[in-house]
Amino acid sequence: MRYSRSPQSRGHMEEEEAVTDTFIRAVAAEVKGHGAVYEESLRERERNNPKYSFLLHRDHRRHAYYRGLVESQEPSRAEFEDDGTNSVYSTDSAEESERERVRKTGLGKLARTRFESMLRALTGKRGEMARCMAFSLEHAEAAPEAYIIVSSLLVDGTAVPRKVARLHLICDILHNSAASVPSAWKFRLEFQSRLGIVFDHLANIYNSFPGRITAETFKKQITAIVDIWEDWIVFPPDFTSELRLRLDGTIKESTPQQTTVVVDTAPKSDVYTSRFKASTFKAAPPDPTPSYPEDEDAMDITSDLDGEPVDDVDGEPVDDGVDGVPLEDDLDGEPVPEDIDGEPLEDDLDGAPIDVDGVPVEDDIDGVPLA
């Protein structure tokens, strides 16, 4: 009976196939060389990286293999031998035929040997960098084999200038990963999942320099490469910030954010409630009432000024004219007529005599005739 694999299980197997024994041995060698404290910090830093599942989960099928390498009493052997041959030869027919036989996601034995030879001979010259970069792009379908460069960076006996040259090679490969080459984009994911342990190793080198000037010069060379990655936006900003922290030997503590949820237990009402707060406004002060001296009263029309009647202004008598012209009973030079529209002004309104509340208005008020 045949059983079909679900897409989830196939994806899980492809992910585990990308984590090769060589990479596990490289991680185990780093942990074994730096102790349990480093292993705990690596576990904290890579807790979200699926490539380190063998380190994070005890029930992982490769965890026992990893623990055996760490706890082994035998000295750990570097996964990349810098003492091997560095003779670079051109691609021959044997390598091409081997490429047709092996799986596309990996390098054949001959291709691996040639690439390792180029890495050993790498000194930072432009021609050497171009040759290694071109080989990587030609074998972009085998992007998971990028761990070979990572392993070459973790060798303790490798000279520091050669390590910096190999880091520049990673920079060139990342820069050309945006080219229109099939599977070239995979290099970004592969290096992003593996560069963390490289910067941990570079931090150990930085702290091992006896002289301060030499250490700072080395650090500037590494941070200049990170600056280029930030300018190209090769990696997310959080990842490049993490690389800087790991180069300094610090761990970015991730404290879980506590969110306070306020639950309103008051019964809801459909009646609209205004949010206007009267306390934010103050009543306007009352209009100031005029105050008078205690020995004086408010001035009215018939009062005098300092005991003298007001009959003149500035010594001139107050006349009934304006600008020397007496006020006559005319309007604009015309006498005021005693009728309106030819009708005499009588003591009635609309034919009815003028009265107040039904009582006719007499010619006097309170018995005093109207003068």
C-alpha positions as a Markdown table, in Angstrom:
| # | Residue | x | y | z |
|---|---|---|---|---|
| 1 | Met | 0.0 | 0.0 | 0.0 |
| 2 | Arg | 1.3 | 3.4 | -0.9 |
| 3 | Tyr | 0.9 | 6.4 | 1.3 |
| 4 | Ser | 1.0 | 10.0 | 0.0 |
| 5 | Arg | 2.9 | 12.6 | 1.8 |
| 6 | Ser | 1.1 | 15.8 | 2.8 |
| 7 | Pro | 2.6 | 19.1 | 1.7 |
| 8 | Gln | 3.4 | 19.9 | 5.3 |
| 9 | Ser | 5.5 | 16.8 | 5.8 |
| 10 | Arg | 7.3 | 17.3 | 2.5 |
| 11 | Gly | 8.1 | 20.9 | 3.5 |
| 12 | His | 9.4 | 19.7 | 6.9 |
| 13 | Met | 11.7 | 17.1 | 5.3 |
| 14 | Glu | 13.1 | 19.7 | 2.8 |
| 15 | Glu | 13.8 | 22.0 | 5.7 |
| 16 | Glu | 15.7 | 19.2 | 7.6 |
| 17 | Glu | 17.6 | 18.2 | 4.4 |
| 18 | Ala | 19.0 | 21.8 | 4.3 |
| 19 | Val | 20.6 | 21.3 | 7.7 |
| 20 | Thr | 23.4 | 19.0 | 6.8 |
| 21 | Asp | 25.7 | 17.0 | 9.1 |
| 22 | Thr | 28.5 | 19.4 | 8.2 |
| 23 | Phe | 26.6 | 22.4 | 9.6 |
| 24 | Ile | 25.7 | 20.5 | 12.8 |
| 25 | Arg | 29.3 | 19.6 | 13.3 |
| 26 | Ala | 30.3 | 23.2 | 12.8 |
| 27 | Val | 27.8 | 24.4 | 15.4 |
| 28 | Ala | 28.9 | 21.6 | 17.8 |
| 29 | Ala | 32.5 | 22.6 | 17.4 |
| 30 | Glu | 31.7 | 26.2 | 18.3 |
| 31 | Val | 29.7 | 25.1 | 21.3 |
| 32 | Lys | 32.3 | 22.7 | 22.5 |
| 33 | Gly | 35.0 | 25.3 | 22.2 |
| 34 | His | 33.2 | 28.0 | 24.1 |
| 35 | Gly | 31.2 | 26.1 | 26.8 |
| 36 | Ala | 27.7 | 25.8 | 28.1 |
| 37 | Val | 27.3 | 29.6 | 28.5 |
| 38 | Tyr | 27.7 | 30.2 | 24.8 |
| 39 | Glu | 25.4 | 27.3 | 24.0 |
| 40 | Glu | 22.7 | 28.9 | 26.1 |
| 41 | Ser | 23.2 | 32.3 | 24.5 |
| 42 | Leu | 23.1 | 30.7 | 21.0 |
| 43 | Arg | 19.9 | 28.9 | 21.9 |
| 44 | Glu | 18.4 | 32.2 | 23.0 |
| 45 | Arg | 19.5 | 34.1 | 19.9 |
| 46 | Glu | 18.4 | 31.4 | 17.4 |
| 47 | Arg | 15.2 | 30.4 | 19.1 |
| 48 | Asn | 13.1 | 31.5 | 16.0 |
| 49 | Asn | 15.5 | 30.0 | 13.4 |
| 50 | Pro | 14.3 | 26.6 | 12.1 |
| 51 | Lys | 17.9 | 25.7 | 11.0 |
| 52 | Tyr | 18.7 | 25.3 | 14.7 |
| 53 | Ser | 15.9 | 23.0 | 15.6 |
| 54 | Phe | 18.4 | 20.3 | 16.4 |
| 55 | Leu | 19.8 | 22.6 | 19.1 |
| 56 | Leu | 16.5 | 23.9 | 20.5 |
| 57 | His | 14.3 | 20.8 | 20.7 |
| 58 | Arg | 15.4 | 17.7 | 22.6 |
| 59 | Asp | 12.9 | 15.6 | 20.6 |
| 60 | His | 14.5 | 16.5 | 17.3 |
| 61 | Arg | 15.8 | 13.5 | 15.4 |
| 62 | Arg | 19.3 | 15.2 | 15.0 |
| 63 | His | 19.5 | 16.4 | 18.6 |
| 64 | Ala | 21.2 | 13.2 | 19.9 |
| 65 | Tyr | 23.8 | 13.4 | 17.1 |
| 66 | Tyr | 24.5 | 17.0 | 18.1 |
| 67 | Arg | 24.8 | 16.2 | 21.8 |
| 68 | Gly | 27.1 | 13.3 | 21.0 |
| 69 | Leu | 29.5 | 15.7 | 19.2 |
| 70 | Val | 29.4 | 18.2 | 22.0 |
| 71 | Glu | 29.9 | 15.7 | 24.8 |
| 72 | Ser | 32.5 | 13.7 | 22.9 |
| 73 | Gln | 36.0 | 13.6 | 24.6 |
| 74 | Glu | 37.7 | 13.5 | 21.2 |
| 75 | Pro | 39.0 | 16.9 | 20.0 |
| 76 | Ser | 36.6 | 18.4 | 17.5 |
| 77 | Arg | 37.9 | 18.6 | 13.9 |
| 78 | Ala | 37.2 | 21.7 | 11.8 |
| 79 | Glu | 34.7 | 21.1 | 9.1 |
| 80 | Phe | 36.8 | 23.0 | 6.6 |
| 81 | Glu | 40.4 | 22.2 | 6.3 |
| 82 | Asp | 42.5 | 25.3 | 5.5 |
| 83 | Asp | 45.6 | 23.1 | 5.1 |
| 84 | Gly | 44.4 | 21.3 | 2.0 |
| 85 | Thr | 45.2 | 21.9 | -1.6 |
| 86 | Asn | 44.6 | 25.4 | -3.0 |
| 87 | Ser | 45.2 | 24.6 | -6.7 |
| 88 | Val | 42.3 | 25.9 | -8.8 |
| 89 | Tyr | 41.6 | 24.0 | -11.9 |
| 90 | Ser | 39.0 | 24.7 | -14.6 |
| 91 | Thr | 35.8 | 22.9 | -15.0 |
| 92 | Asp | 36.3 | 19.7 | -16.9 |
| 93 | Ser | 33.9 | 17.2 | -18.4 |
| 94 | Ala | 34.1 | 15.0 | -15.3 |
| 95 | Glu | 32.6 | 17.7 | -13.2 |
| 96 | Glu | 29.9 | 18.4 | -15.8 |
| 97 | Ser | 28.9 | 14.8 | -16.0 |
| 98 | Glu | 28.9 | 14.6 | -12.2 |
| 99 | Arg | 26.5 | 17.6 | -12.0 |
| 100 | Glu | 24.0 | 15.7 | -14.1 |
| 101 | Arg | 24.1 | 12.7 | -11.7 |
| 102 | Val | 23.8 | 14.4 | -8.3 |
| 103 | Arg | 20.8 | 16.2 | -7.0 |
| 104 | Lys | 20.4 | 19.8 | -8.0 |
| 105 | Thr | 20.2 | 21.1 | -4.4 |
| 106 | Gly | 23.8 | 20.0 | -3.6 |
| 107 | Leu | 27.3 | 20.0 | -5.0 |
| 108 | Gly | 29.1 | 17.0 | -6.3 |
| 109 | Lys | 32.3 | 15.8 | -4.9 |
| 110 | Leu | 34.4 | 17.3 | -7.7 |
| 111 | Ala | 32.6 | 20.6 | -7.5 |
| 112 | Arg | 32.9 | 20.8 | -3.8 |
| 113 | Thr | 36.7 | 20.1 | -4.0 |
| 114 | Arg | 37.1 | 22.9 | -6.5 |
| 115 | Phe | 35.1 | 25.4 | -4.5 |
| 116 | Glu | 37.0 | 24.6 | -1.3 |
| 117 | Ser | 40.3 | 25.0 | -3.2 |
| 118 | Met | 39.2 | 28.5 | -4.3 |
| 119 | Leu | 38.3 | 29.4 | -0.7 |
| 120 | Arg | 41.7 | 28.3 | 0.5 |
| 121 | Ala | 43.4 | 30.4 | -2.2 |
| 122 | Leu | 41.2 | 33.5 | -1.5 |
| 123 | Thr | 43.3 | 36.5 | -0.4 |
| 124 | Gly | 40.9 | 39.3 | -1.3 |
| 125 | Lys | 42.2 | 40.0 | -4.9 |
| 126 | Arg | 39.5 | 41.0 | -7.4 |
| 127 | Gly | 40.1 | 38.1 | -9.7 |
| 128 | Glu | 39.8 | 35.6 | -6.9 |
| 129 | Met | 36.7 | 37.1 | -5.6 |
| 130 | Ala | 35.1 | 37.2 | -9.0 |
| 131 | Arg | 35.9 | 33.5 | -9.6 |
| 132 | Cys | 34.3 | 32.4 | -6.4 |
| 133 | Met | 31.3 | 34.6 | -6.9 |
| 134 | Ala | 30.8 | 33.3 | -10.4 |
| 135 | Phe | 31.0 | 29.7 | -9.2 |
| 136 | Ser | 28.4 | 30.4 | -6.6 |
| 137 | Leu | 25.9 | 31.9 | -9.0 |
| 138 | Glu | 26.5 | 29.1 | -11.6 |
| 139 | His | 25.5 | 26.6 | -8.8 |
| 140 | Ala | 22.8 | 28.8 | -7.3 |
| 141 | Glu | 20.4 | 25.8 | -7.2 |
| 142 | Ala | 22.8 | 24.4 | -4.5 |
| 143 | Ala | 22.4 | 27.5 | -2.4 |
| 144 | Pro | 22.1 | 25.4 | 0.8 |
| 145 | Glu | 25.8 | 24.5 | 0.3 |
| 146 | Ala | 26.5 | 28.0 | 1.4 |
| 147 | Tyr | 27.4 | 26.4 | 4.8 |
| 148 | Ile | 30.8 | 25.7 | 3.2 |
| 149 | Ile | 31.7 | 29.4 | 3.3 |
| 150 | Val | 30.3 | 29.6 | 6.8 |
| 151 | Ser | 32.4 | 26.6 | 7.9 |
| 152 | Ser | 35.5 | 28.2 | 6.5 |
| 153 | Leu | 34.8 | 31.3 | 8.6 |
| 154 | Leu | 34.6 | 29.2 | 11.8 |
| 155 | Val | 38.1 | 27.7 | 11.6 |
| 156 | Asp | 40.1 | 29.0 | 14.5 |
| 157 | Gly | 43.5 | 28.6 | 12.8 |
| 158 | Thr | 42.6 | 30.7 | 9.7 |
| 159 | Ala | 44.3 | 34.0 | 9.4 |
| 160 | Val | 42.2 | 37.0 | 10.1 |
| 161 | Pro | 42.7 | 38.7 | 6.7 |
| 162 | Arg | 41.5 | 35.5 | 5.0 |
| 163 | Lys | 38.4 | 35.5 | 7.2 |
| 164 | Val | 37.7 | 39.1 | 6.2 |
| 165 | Ala | 38.2 | 38.2 | 2.5 |
| 166 | Arg | 35.7 | 35.3 | 2.8 |
| 167 | Leu | 33.2 | 37.7 | 4.5 |
| 168 | His | 33.6 | 40.0 | 1.5 |
| 169 | Leu | 32.9 | 37.1 | -0.7 |
| 170 | Ile | 29.5 | 36.6 | 1.1 |
| 171 | Cys | 28.9 | 40.3 | 0.5 |
| 172 | Asp | 29.5 | 40.0 | -3.2 |
| 173 | Ile | 27.3 | 36.9 | -3.5 |
| 174 | Leu | 24.5 | 38.7 | -1.6 |
| 175 | His | 24.9 | 41.8 | -3.9 |
| 176 | Asn | 24.5 | 39.6 | -7.0 |
| 177 | Ser | 21.7 | 37.5 | -5.5 |
| 178 | Ala | 19.2 | 40.0 | -7.1 |
| 179 | Ala | 20.4 | 39.1 | -10.6 |
| 180 | Ser | 18.1 | 37.3 | -13.0 |
| 181 | Val | 19.7 | 33.9 | -12.2 |
| 182 | Pro | 17.4 | 31.0 | -11.2 |
| 183 | Ser | 17.5 | 30.3 | -7.4 |
| 184 | Ala | 20.0 | 33.1 | -6.8 |
| 185 | Trp | 17.6 | 34.7 | -4.3 |
| 186 | Lys | 18.0 | 31.7 | -2.0 |
| 187 | Phe | 21.4 | 32.8 | -0.9 |
| 188 | Arg | 19.9 | 35.6 | 1.2 |
| 189 | Leu | 17.8 | 33.1 | 3.2 |
| 190 | Glu | 20.7 | 30.7 | 3.6 |
| 191 | Phe | 23.2 | 33.3 | 4.8 |
| 192 | Gln | 20.6 | 35.0 | 7.0 |
| 193 | Ser | 20.0 | 31.7 | 8.9 |
| 194 | Arg | 23.7 | 31.1 | 9.4 |
| 195 | Leu | 25.5 | 34.4 | 9.8 |
| 196 | Gly | 24.6 | 34.7 | 13.5 |
| 197 | Ile | 27.1 | 32.0 | 14.6 |
| 198 | Val | 29.7 | 33.6 | 12.3 |
| 199 | Phe | 29.4 | 37.0 | 14.1 |
| 200 | Asp | 29.6 | 35.2 | 17.4 |
| 201 | His | 32.9 | 33.8 | 16.2 |
| 202 | Leu | 34.0 | 37.2 | 15.0 |
| 203 | Ala | 33.2 | 38.6 | 18.4 |
| 204 | Asn | 35.6 | 36.1 | 20.0 |
| 205 | Ile | 38.3 | 37.3 | 17.6 |
| 206 | Tyr | 37.6 | 40.9 | 18.4 |
| 207 | Asn | 37.9 | 40.3 | 22.1 |
| 208 | Ser | 41.1 | 38.3 | 21.7 |
| 209 | Phe | 43.2 | 41.1 | 20.3 |
| 210 | Pro | 45.7 | 42.3 | 22.9 |
| 211 | Gly | 45.9 | 45.8 | 21.4 |
| 212 | Arg | 43.0 | 48.2 | 21.4 |
| 213 | Ile | 43.9 | 49.8 | 18.1 |
| 214 | Thr | 44.1 | 46.4 | 16.3 |
| 215 | Ala | 40.8 | 45.3 | 17.7 |
| 216 | Glu | 39.0 | 48.5 | 16.7 |
| 217 | Thr | 40.5 | 48.2 | 13.2 |
| 218 | Phe | 39.2 | 44.7 | 12.8 |
| 219 | Lys | 35.8 | 45.8 | 14.1 |
| 220 | Lys | 35.6 | 48.6 | 11.6 |
| 221 | Gln | 36.2 | 46.2 | 8.8 |
| 222 | Ile | 33.3 | 44.0 | 9.9 |
| 223 | Thr | 30.9 | 46.8 | 10.6 |
| 224 | Ala | 31.7 | 48.4 | 7.2 |
| 225 | Ile | 30.3 | 45.2 | 5.6 |
| 226 | Val | 27.2 | 45.4 | 7.8 |
| 227 | Asp | 26.7 | 49.0 | 6.7 |
| 228 | Ile | 26.8 | 47.9 | 3.1 |
| 229 | Trp | 24.1 | 45.3 | 3.8 |
| 230 | Glu | 21.9 | 48.0 | 5.4 |
| 231 | Asp | 22.4 | 50.3 | 2.4 |
| 232 | Trp | 21.4 | 47.5 | 0.0 |
| 233 | Ile | 18.5 | 46.4 | 2.2 |
| 234 | Val | 19.8 | 42.9 | 1.9 |
| 235 | Phe | 18.5 | 41.8 | 5.3 |
| 236 | Pro | 15.7 | 43.2 | 7.6 |
| 237 | Pro | 16.9 | 46.1 | 9.9 |
| 238 | Asp | 16.3 | 43.9 | 13.0 |
| 239 | Phe | 18.7 | 41.3 | 11.7 |
| 240 | Thr | 21.5 | 43.7 | 11.0 |
| 241 | Ser | 21.0 | 45.3 | 14.4 |
| 242 | Glu | 21.3 | 41.8 | 15.9 |
| 243 | Leu | 24.5 | 41.2 | 14.0 |
| 244 | Arg | 26.0 | 44.4 | 15.5 |
| 245 | Leu | 25.0 | 43.3 | 19.0 |
| 246 | Arg | 26.5 | 39.9 | 18.5 |
| 247 | Leu | 29.7 | 41.4 | 17.3 |
| 248 | Asp | 29.8 | 43.4 | 20.5 |
| 249 | Gly | 29.1 | 40.2 | 22.5 |
| 250 | Thr | 25.8 | 41.4 | 23.9 |
| 251 | Ile | 22.5 | 39.6 | 23.8 |
| 252 | Lys | 19.3 | 41.5 | 23.0 |
| 253 | Glu | 17.0 | 40.6 | 25.7 |
| 254 | Ser | 13.4 | 40.1 | 24.5 |
| 255 | Thr | 11.0 | 40.9 | 27.3 |
| 256 | Pro | 7.4 | 39.9 | 26.5 |
| 257 | Gln | 5.2 | 42.9 | 26.2 |
| 258 | Gln | 2.5 | 43.0 | 28.8 |
| 259 | Thr | -0.8 | 44.4 | 27.5 |
| 260 | Thr | -3.3 | 45.6 | 30.0 |
| 261 | Val | -6.9 | 45.0 | 29.0 |
| 262 | Val | -9.4 | 47.2 | 30.6 |
| 263 | Val | -12.8 | 45.6 | 30.9 |
| 264 | Asp | -15.7 | 47.9 | 31.2 |
| 265 | Thr | -18.2 | 46.3 | 33.6 |
| 266 | Ala | -20.6 | 49.2 | 33.6 |
| 267 | Pro | -24.0 | 48.4 | 32.0 |
| 268 | Lys | -24.3 | 49.8 | 28.6 |
| 269 | Ser | -27.2 | 52.2 | 27.9 |
| 270 | Asp | -28.6 | 53.3 | 24.6 |
| 271 | Val | -29.1 | 56.8 | 25.9 |
| 272 | Tyr | -26.5 | 59.2 | 24.5 |
| 273 | Thr | -24.2 | 60.6 | 27.1 |
| 274 | Ser | -22.4 | 63.7 | 26.4 |
| 275 | Arg | -18.7 | 63.8 | 26.9 |
| 276 | Phe | -18.7 | 67.5 | 27.6 |
| 277 | Lys | -17.0 | 68.3 | 30.9 |
| 278 | Ala | -18.3 | 71.3 | 32.6 |
| 279 | Ser | -15.3 | 71.4 | 34.9 |
| 280 | Thr | -13.0 | 72.3 | 32.1 |
| 281 | Phe | -14.8 | 75.6 | 31.6 |
| 282 | Lys | -15.2 | 78.5 | 34.1 |
| 283 | Ala | -18.1 | 80.9 | 34.2 |
| 284 | Ala | -17.3 | 84.4 | 33.0 |
| 285 | Pro | -16.8 | 86.9 | 35.9 |
| 286 | Pro | -19.8 | 89.3 | 36.3 |
| 287 | Asp | -19.5 | 92.7 | 34.8 |
| 288 | Pro | -18.0 | 95.1 | 37.3 |
| 289 | Thr | -20.6 | 97.5 | 38.7 |
| 290 | Pro | -19.6 | 101.1 | 38.8 |
| 291 | Ser | -18.5 | 102.2 | 42.2 |
| 292 | Tyr | -18.9 | 105.7 | 43.6 |
| 293 | Pro | -17.2 | 107.4 | 46.4 |
| 294 | Glu | -19.0 | 107.2 | 49.7 |
| 295 | Asp | -19.6 | 111.0 | 49.8 |
| 296 | Glu | -21.0 | 111.2 | 46.3 |
| 297 | Asp | -24.0 | 109.9 | 44.4 |
| 298 | Ala | -24.4 | 108.7 | 40.8 |
| 299 | Met | -24.7 | 111.6 | 38.4 |
| 300 | Asp | -28.0 | 112.0 | 36.6 |
| 301 | Ile | -29.3 | 114.3 | 34.0 |
| 302 | Thr | -30.4 | 117.1 | 36.3 |
| 303 | Ser | -27.3 | 117.0 | 38.5 |
| 304 | Asp | -24.6 | 119.6 | 38.6 |
| 305 | Leu | -20.9 | 119.5 | 38.5 |
| 306 | Asp | -19.1 | 120.6 | 41.7 |
| 307 | Gly | -22.3 | 122.4 | 42.7 |
| 308 | Glu | -22.5 | 124.5 | 39.5 |
| 309 | Pro | -25.4 | 123.9 | 37.1 |
| 310 | Val | -24.3 | 122.5 | 33.7 |
| 311 | Asp | -25.3 | 125.4 | 31.4 |
| 312 | Asp | -22.2 | 125.7 | 29.3 |
| 313 | Val | -19.2 | 123.8 | 28.1 |
| 314 | Asp | -15.8 | 125.4 | 28.3 |
| 315 | Gly | -17.4 | 128.7 | 29.1 |
| 316 | Glu | -19.8 | 128.7 | 26.1 |
| 317 | Pro | -23.5 | 128.4 | 26.7 |
| 318 | Val | -25.2 | 125.3 | 25.5 |
| 319 | Asp | -27.5 | 126.2 | 22.6 |
| 320 | Asp | -30.1 | 124.3 | 20.9 |
| 321 | Gly | -28.2 | 124.3 | 17.6 |
| 322 | Val | -25.5 | 122.2 | 16.0 |
| 323 | Asp | -22.4 | 124.0 | 14.7 |
| 324 | Gly | -24.1 | 127.4 | 15.3 |
| 325 | Val | -27.3 | 126.5 | 13.4 |
| 326 | Pro | -30.4 | 126.4 | 15.5 |
| 327 | Leu | -32.5 | 123.3 | 15.5 |
| 328 | Glu | -35.8 | 124.2 | 13.7 |
| 329 | Asp | -38.9 | 122.1 | 13.2 |
| 330 | Asp | -37.9 | 121.0 | 9.7 |
| 331 | Leu | -36.2 | 118.1 | 8.1 |
| 332 | Asp | -33.5 | 118.7 | 5.4 |
| 333 | Gly | -34.8 | 122.3 | 5.1 |
| 334 | Glu | -38.4 | 121.3 | 4.7 |
| 335 | Pro | -41.0 | 121.9 | 7.5 |
| 336 | Val | -42.3 | 118.7 | 9.1 |
| 337 | Pro | -45.8 | 118.2 | 7.7 |
| 338 | Glu | -48.7 | 117.6 | 10.0 |
| 339 | Asp | -50.0 | 114.8 | 7.9 |
| 340 | Ile | -48.8 | 111.6 | 6.3 |
| 341 | Asp | -49.7 | 110.9 | 2.7 |
| 342 | Gly | -52.2 | 113.7 | 2.8 |
| 343 | Glu | -54.0 | 112.3 | 5.9 |
| 344 | Pro | -53.9 | 114.4 | 9.1 |
| 345 | Leu | -52.4 | 113.0 | 12.2 |
| 346 | Glu | -55.4 | 112.3 | 14.5 |
| 347 | Asp | -55.5 | 110.8 | 17.9 |
| 348 | Asp | -56.6 | 107.4 | 16.5 |
| 349 | Leu | -54.9 | 104.4 | 14.9 |
| 350 | Asp | -56.6 | 102.7 | 12.1 |
| 351 | Gly | -59.8 | 104.6 | 12.9 |
| 352 | Ala | -59.8 | 103.6 | 16.5 |
| 353 | Pro | -59.0 | 106.0 | 19.3 |
| 354 | Ile | -55.7 | 105.3 | 21.1 |
| 355 | Asp | -56.2 | 103.6 | 24.5 |
| 356 | Val | -54.3 | 101.3 | 26.9 |
| 357 | Asp | -56.1 | 98.1 | 28.0 |
| 358 | Gly | -59.4 | 99.5 | 26.9 |
| 359 | Val | -59.0 | 102.8 | 28.8 |
| 360 | Pro | -58.8 | 105.9 | 26.5 |
| 361 | Val | -55.7 | 107.9 | 26.9 |
| 362 | Glu | -56.5 | 111.3 | 28.3 |
| 363 | Asp | -54.6 | 114.5 | 27.9 |
| 364 | Asp | -53.1 | 114.1 | 31.3 |
| 365 | Ile | -51.1 | 111.6 | 33.3 |
| 366 | Asp | -52.0 | 111.1 | 36.9 |
| 367 | Gly | -54.0 | 114.3 | 36.8 |
| 368 | Val | -51.2 | 116.4 | 35.4 |
| 369 | Pro | -51.9 | 117.8 | 32.0 |
| 370 | Leu | -49.5 | 117.0 | 29.2 |
| 371 | Ala | -47.5 | 120.2 | 28.5 |
